[in-house]
Amino acid sequence: MPHETRRPDQAVKQPATGGGVVFDRVSKRYGDFTAVNEVSFTIAPGELVTLLGPSGCGKTTTLRMVAGLEAVSGGSIRIGGVDVTNRAANERDVSMVFQSYALFPHMNVLENVCYGPISGGAHKARARELARDKLRMLGLGELEQRLPSELSGGQQQRVAVARSLVLEPAVLLFDEPLSNLDAKLRRRVRQEIRELQQSLALTVLYVTHDQSEALAVSDRVIVMDGGRIAQQGTPHELYEAPASRFLADFIGDANLVDGRVISAGSGARFEAGAVAVPVGVGGLRAGPATLALRPHRLRIVAAGQGLFDGQCRRADYLGSHIEYLFTSPWGELLVFGPADGPTCRRGESVGIDFDADHAIVLPR
């Protein structure tokens, strides 16, 4: 893989102009099938919002309606305060970075980035000036004569970003932009995208199915399920306070235990499998409930010293931590332990403990 050229430190820091996006009760139907069902959200100028969800949830269709690549069946879309619901894609002042990059293989880097302004009627000299400015901004100034086949995956991704930025859109759209990169390069490029978005105050709508990617790059995340918004909020809000079993299971790892809240208020307790433990439930009433426990919130203690005991079935060393699987009165529990801490052997019995404030109780 060719060496990754790093972008210069804050070469250009001129905030992008342009307004935000307002999606107002937008629907998309294909015959009898509703892909997006009365979805509403707002993206403020300079904000990066991610649409996250499993395959078929409607996130890509939503992105394509913002871009003007899919017609709206109902509702309205405004960009920068202007109603663009019925406008063509080339009349919306948006630019998209595609999953496949879509670089012209016979054109060098500079020619690829120039293509948009030139096809839009810009003078060739002016188009090259704009393209070189964006390439320098992304640390690609020395690669402008290379063909796409001579670039690494990360460099090709940045060329695709430069090609979109050169059009100076009001809104930049990303469609699964990192899915073709390996895990280590994906982390590096997502950091570069985030730094660029923040330094230029770009308004961005970003689509991914990768939860860690969404949490890392976003000001706000909108989780979609079945064509509707399941929940939206900051990455911290979605991870620490999911609104449903689906959200708790989809955002990060979680152990889900079905049971009952048997008392409410400050002395609330959750009961399942003949084990009752104290929990914080907020305004949740007594009755059927699901307890969501993040694996890193569970603690391994000596047998008989925790809330209940478990038996180790598996211990996988992953470098940064050890991933344990325990059998317990609450079924199988996934627990993350420190790599440099005491370890459990297969078949060993231990106590399992957690703080009441870290238990997420969901109505069922």
C-alpha positions in Angstrom: 0.0 0.0 0.0 1.4 3.4 -0.9 2.4 5.7 2.0 -0.4 7.8 3.3 0.3 11.5 2.9 -1.0 13.5 5.8 -2.8 16.8 5.3 -1.1 20.1 6.2 -1.9 21.5 9.6 -4.9 23.7 9.1 -3.9 24.8 5.6 -7.3 26.4 5.0 -9.8 27.3 7.7 -12.6 29.2 6.0 -16.0 28.1 7.2 -18.3 26.9 4.5 -21.4 29.0 4.0 -24.9 27.6 3.5 -27.8 26.6 5.6 -29.0 23.4 7.3 -31.4 20.7 6.3 -35.1 20.4 7.4 -36.8 17.1 6.7 -40.5 17.5 7.4 -42.7 14.4 7.5 -41.0 12.9 4.5 -42.2 9.6 3.1 -41.0 7.4 0.2 -43.3 4.6 -1.2 -42.6 2.0 -3.8 -46.1 0.8 -4.7 -47.5 -0.8 -1.6 -44.1 -0.8 0.3 -43.2 2.2 2.4 -39.4 2.6 2.7 -39.5 5.8 4.7 -42.5 6.7 6.8 -43.1 10.4 7.7 -39.6 11.0 8.9 -38.7 14.5 10.4 -35.3 15.8 11.5 -33.2 19.0 11.3 -29.5 19.4 10.6 -28.1 22.7 11.8 -25.5 24.6 9.8 -22.0 23.2 10.6 -23.4 20.0 12.2 -22.5 16.4 11.3 -25.6 14.2 11.6 -25.4 10.4 11.0 -28.2 8.2 9.8 -27.6 4.8 11.4 -29.5 1.5 11.1 -29.5 -2.0 9.9 -29.9 -2.9 6.2 -33.3 -2.0 4.8 -34.1 0.6 7.5 -34.5 3.5 5.1 -31.3 5.4 5.8 -29.9 5.3 2.3 -33.2 6.1 0.7 -33.4 9.2 3.1 -30.0 10.3 2.0 -30.9 9.9 -1.7 -34.0 12.0 -1.2 -31.9 14.8 0.3 -29.6 14.5 -2.8 -32.5 14.6 -5.2 -31.8 11.1 -6.5 -35.1 9.7 -5.2 -38.5 11.5 -5.6 -40.4 12.3 -2.4 -43.8 10.6 -2.0 -44.9 13.0 0.8 -43.6 15.8 3.0 -41.0 18.5 2.2 -37.3 19.1 2.2 -35.6 22.4 2.8 -31.9 23.2 2.3 -30.7 26.6 3.5 -34.3 27.7 4.0 -35.2 26.9 0.4 -37.9 24.3 -0.4 -36.1 21.8 -2.7 -38.7 19.0 -2.6 -39.3 19.1 -6.3 -36.0 20.3 -7.5 -33.6 18.2 -9.6 -30.3 16.9 -8.0 -28.2 19.6 -9.8 -30.4 22.4 -8.4 -29.9 21.5 -4.7 -26.4 22.7 -3.8 -25.4 19.4 -2.3 -22.6 17.0 -3.2 -22.2 13.3 -2.4 -19.2 11.1 -1.6 -20.2 7.7 -2.8 -19.3 4.3 -1.2 -17.5 3.3 -4.4 -15.6 6.6 -4.8 -16.6 6.6 -8.5 -13.2 8.1 -9.6 -12.5 8.1 -13.4 -9.7 5.5 -13.8 -8.3 7.2 -17.0 -8.0 10.7 -15.3 -5.3 11.7 -12.8 -6.1 13.1 -9.4 -6.2 16.7 -10.5 -8.4 15.9 -13.5 -10.8 14.0 -11.3 -11.2 16.9 -8.9 -11.5 19.4 -11.7 -14.2 17.5 -13.5 -17.2 18.9 -11.6 -16.4 22.6 -11.9 -15.4 22.2 -15.6 -18.6 20.3 -16.5 -20.5 23.1 -14.6 -19.0 25.7 -16.9 -16.0 27.0 -14.9 -12.9 28.1 -16.8 -10.2 25.4 -16.8 -7.6 27.6 -15.1 -10.1 28.5 -12.3 -11.2 24.9 -11.9 -7.5 23.8 -11.5 -6.9 26.5 -8.9 -10.0 25.3 -6.9 -9.0 21.7 -7.2 -5.4 22.3 -6.1 -6.6 24.2 -3.1 -8.8 21.3 -2.0 -6.1 18.7 -2.7 -3.6 20.7 -0.6 -6.2 20.9 2.2 -6.5 17.1 2.2 -2.7 16.5 2.0 -2.9 15.3 -1.6 -1.0 18.2 -3.3 1.9 16.0 -4.3 -0.3 13.3 -5.8 -2.2 15.3 -8.4 -0.6 13.6 -11.4 -1.3 10.1 -10.1 -4.0 7.8 -11.5 -6.5 6.4 -9.0 -4.9 2.9 -9.4 -1.7 4.3 -8.0 -3.3 5.5 -4.8 -4.1 3.6 -1.5 -7.7 3.2 -0.5 -7.5 6.1 2.0 -6.0 8.4 -0.6 -8.8 7.5 -3.1 -11.3 8.3 -0.4 -9.8 11.7 0.1 -9.8 12.4 -3.6 -13.5 11.7 -3.6 -14.0 14.1 -0.7 -11.9 16.8 -2.5 -14.0 16.3 -5.7 -17.1 17.0 -3.6 -15.6 19.9 -1.7 -14.5 21.7 -4.8 -18.1 22.3 -5.7 -18.5 24.2 -2.4 -21.9 22.7 -1.6 -24.2 23.9 1.2 -24.5 20.3 2.3 -22.0 17.4 2.0 -23.5 13.9 1.9 -21.5 10.7 2.7 -22.9 7.3 1.7 -21.1 4.5 3.6 -17.8 6.2 2.7 -15.5 3.9 4.7 -16.9 0.5 3.9 -14.2 -0.4 1.4 -11.3 0.3 3.8 -9.7 -2.1 6.3 -10.3 -1.5 10.0 -7.2 0.4 10.9 -7.4 2.7 7.8 -11.1 3.2 8.5 -10.3 4.7 11.9 -7.7 7.0 10.4 -9.9 8.3 7.6 -13.0 8.8 9.8 -10.8 11.0 12.0 -9.7 13.0 9.0 -13.3 13.4 7.8 -14.3 14.6 11.3 -11.4 17.1 11.6 -12.1 18.5 8.1 -15.8 18.9 8.9 -15.1 20.7 12.1 -12.3 22.9 10.8 -14.5 24.1 7.8 -17.8 24.1 9.7 -19.3 21.8 7.0 -22.9 20.8 7.1 -22.8 17.0 6.7 -25.4 14.1 6.5 -23.5 10.8 6.9 -24.9 7.3 6.4 -23.4 4.2 7.9 -24.4 0.8 9.3 -21.3 0.8 11.6 -22.2 1.8 15.2 -18.6 2.7 16.2 -18.1 4.8 13.1 -21.4 6.7 13.9 -20.5 7.3 17.5 -17.0 8.5 16.6 -17.8 11.1 13.9 -21.2 12.5 14.8 -22.5 15.5 16.6 -25.9 13.7 16.5 -27.0 10.3 15.5 -30.4 9.4 14.0 -31.1 5.6 14.4 -33.7 4.3 11.9 -35.7 1.1 12.0 -38.4 0.0 9.6 -38.5 3.3 7.8 -39.0 5.4 11.0 -36.8 7.1 13.4 -36.3 4.9 16.5 -34.3 7.5 18.4 -32.0 10.5 17.9 -29.5 12.2 20.1 -25.9 12.6 20.8 -23.6 9.5 20.7 -23.5 9.6 24.5 -27.3 9.8 24.9 -27.9 6.9 22.6 -25.3 4.7 24.2 -26.1 5.4 27.8 -29.9 5.9 27.6 -31.3 3.9 24.7 -35.1 4.2 24.5 -35.9 0.6 23.5 -34.6 -3.0 23.5 -33.8 -2.6 19.8 -31.6 0.5 20.5 -29.9 -1.1 23.5 -29.0 -4.2 21.4 -28.1 -2.2 18.2 -25.9 0.5 19.7 -22.8 -1.3 21.2 -22.8 -4.6 23.0 -25.4 -5.3 25.6 -26.7 -8.2 27.7 -30.5 -8.2 27.6 -32.3 -9.8 30.5 -36.1 -10.1 30.6 -37.8 -9.8 34.0 -39.8 -7.5 36.2 -39.4 -4.2 38.2 -40.8 -5.3 41.5 -40.6 -1.9 43.3 -40.3 1.6 42.1 -38.8 4.8 43.3 -35.4 5.1 45.0 -35.5 1.5 46.3 -36.3 0.0 42.9 -35.4 -3.6 42.3 -35.3 -5.8 39.2 -36.0 -9.5 39.4 -35.2 -12.3 36.9 -34.3 -15.9 37.4 -35.0 -15.8 41.1 -32.4 -13.1 41.5 -33.4 -9.5 42.6 -31.0 -6.6 42.3 -31.2 -2.9 43.0 -31.5 -0.7 39.9 -32.1 3.0 39.0 -35.3 3.1 37.0 -36.2 6.8 36.9 -39.9 7.1 36.2 -40.5 3.5 35.1 -43.4 1.8 36.9 -43.3 -1.7 38.4 -44.1 -4.4 35.9 -42.5 -6.4 33.0 -39.1 -4.9 32.0 -35.8 -5.6 30.2 -32.5 -5.0 31.9 -29.6 -3.9 29.5 -26.1 -4.4 30.9 -23.1 -3.2 29.0 -20.3 -5.8 29.2 -17.7 -3.3 30.4 -20.0 -2.2 33.2 -20.0 -5.7 34.8 -17.3 -6.6 37.3 -15.8 -9.9 38.1 -15.3 -10.5 41.9 -14.7 -13.5 44.1 -17.4 -16.2 44.2 -20.1 -15.3 46.7 -19.1 -11.6 46.8 -21.2 -10.3 43.9 -24.9 -9.9 43.2 -24.9 -13.5 41.9 -22.3 -16.1 40.7 -21.5 -17.2 37.2 -19.3 -19.9 35.7 -16.7 -19.0 33.0 -17.4 -20.7 29.7 -15.0 -18.8 27.5 -12.1 -16.3 27.9 -10.9 -14.6 24.7 -7.8 -12.4 24.8 -8.3 -9.4 22.5 -5.3 -7.3 23.3 -7.0 -4.3 24.9 -9.3 -6.5 27.0 -10.4 -10.0 27.7 -13.9 -11.0 26.5 -15.6 -13.5 28.9 -18.7 -15.5 28.5 -20.4 -16.6 31.8 -23.4 -18.8 32.5 -25.5 -17.3 35.3 -29.0 -17.2 36.7 -29.7 -14.6 34.0 -28.5 -16.8 31.2 -25.3 -16.2 29.3 -23.5 -12.9 30.1 -20.8 -11.2 28.1 -18.2 -9.5 30.3 -15.2 -7.4 29.3 -12.3 -7.5 31.8 -9.0 -5.7 31.7 -6.2 -7.4 29.8 -3.7 -6.8 32.6 -6.0 -7.8 35.5 -6.7 -11.2 37.1 -8.0 -13.7 34.7 -10.7 -16.4 34.9 -10.2 -20.0 33.7 -12.8 -22.0 31.9 -15.1 -23.7 34.4 -14.1 -21.3 37.2 -17.0 -19.9 39.4 -16.8 -16.1 40.2 -19.1 -13.4 41.5 -20.6 -10.9 39.0 -21.4 -7.4 40.2 -22.4 -4.0 38.8 -23.5 -0.6 40.0 -27.3 0.1 40.0 -26.7 3.4 38.2 -25.1 1.6 35.2 -28.1 -0.7 34.6 -30.4 0.4 31.8 -34.0 -0.6 32.6 -36.4 -0.6 29.6 -40.2 -1.2 29.6 -41.4 -4.4 28.0 
